[in-house]
C-alpha cells in the first residue's frame, strides 16, 4: 500500500489510495478497506493501465475479499435490525429472513460468514424471550 501512496499521492489519482492502516487501529479499519475495494471495483474498467498496475495487489486475494465483504455485510444487516427494532423475537425472525436472503444471493459463503451467522443465531436464542 505504501507503494501506491508514493505513485499516486500528488496526482489526479490520489483519491484512489487505499485507507491508511496504523498498528493501533488496523483491525477497526477493515470495513473501510471493504468500502475502498468496492469503490475501486466500480472504477476499475475506467482506469488506465498505468494506474491499474500498482493497484492489482488487492485483486489477487479474492477469497480474503469475499470473507471480509461478507462479514461486513452481515454486520451491517445485524446492526440495522438491532438499531431499529432492538433485541426481540420479531427482530430475530427478521434477521433470519434477511440473512437467509443474503446467503442465497452469494455464490460461495465463506467460513467466517457462516461462523458469524452461527454465533449471532446463538446470541439471539440466548437473549430473546421465546414465545
N, C-alpha and C positions, 0 to 999 in steps of 0.2 A: 504494500500500500504506500510505503514511503516513496517508492519509485514513481508512482502515479503523481504524487504531490510535486515531485521535482519536475516532472514533464508538463503538467497542466496548470500549476498554481497561478501563474500570471498570464494565462491565455484566455481566450474566449471559452475554453472548455473547462475552466476552473469549477464550474457548478457541477461537473460530473464526478468530482472527487468523492471517494468513499468517506463516511464519517470517521472522525479520529477516534482511536481507542487508547485510553490511558490505562495503565495497570490497575488503578483503583476501581474503575467502573466499567471495565470492558464487558463483563457479563450482563450488566444492566443495559448495555447498548446493543445487545443482539437484535432487538426488534428494529432499531434504527438501521442496522445492516440489511435486514429483510426489506425494509422500505426502500433503501437505496438500490438493492438488487431489482426490485420491481420497477423502479423508475428507469434504471439502466435498460431493462428488457424492453420497455416501451420505446426507447430511443435507439436501440441497437442497430436496426436496419438503416437508420438515417446517418449514422456516424461514419466518417471516412476511415479508411484502413489505418492511417497513422494514429488515430485516436483509439481504435479498437484494440490494436496490438497490446498496448500496456494494460488494458482492462480485461484481457482474456482470462486472467487468473481466476476470476470469480465464476466463470462459465465452466471451468474444469472440475467443479465439485457439485454435480447435480444432486447426488444423494444428500449431501450436507445441506444444500439449499432447500431441498424438499423437506427435510426434517425440521429445519429452522422455520420455514414458512408455515408448515402445518401446525406446529406448536404455537406459533404466533397467532394464527387464525383461530385456533381453538381457545386460546386465552382471550382473544377479542370476543368471541361468541359468548364465553362464560361471563366475562366482565359486563358486557351489555345486559345480559339477562339478570345477573345479580344486582346490578346498579338500578335497574328499573323495577324489578319485582321482588328483590330480596330473596332470602333463603326460605323456600316453601315447597310443598309437594307440587304445586302448579308450576313453579319455576323449574323444578326438577324435570317434570314432563316436557316442558317447553325446551329445556336444554337438551334432553334426549332426542327430541324431534329435530332440532337444528343441527346437532352433532351428527345424527344419522344421515341427514340430507347432505351435509358437508362431506362425510366419508364416502357416500355414494358417488359424489362428483369427482373423487380422486382416482387416478389410475392406480396408484400404489399408496398405501397408507404406511408411514414409517413406524418403526418400533417405538420411537419416542412419542409419537402421536397416540398410538394405542395405549401406551403406558400412562400418558396424561389422562386419556379418557377413562381408563380403569380406575385411576386414583380419584378423579373427580366424581365418578359414579359412587365409589365407596364413601367419599365425603358427603355427598348428598344423602345417601342411605343412612349414614350415622347421624346427620344433622337435622333431617326433615322428619317431622312427626308423620307417622304412617296413618292413613285414614282407614 
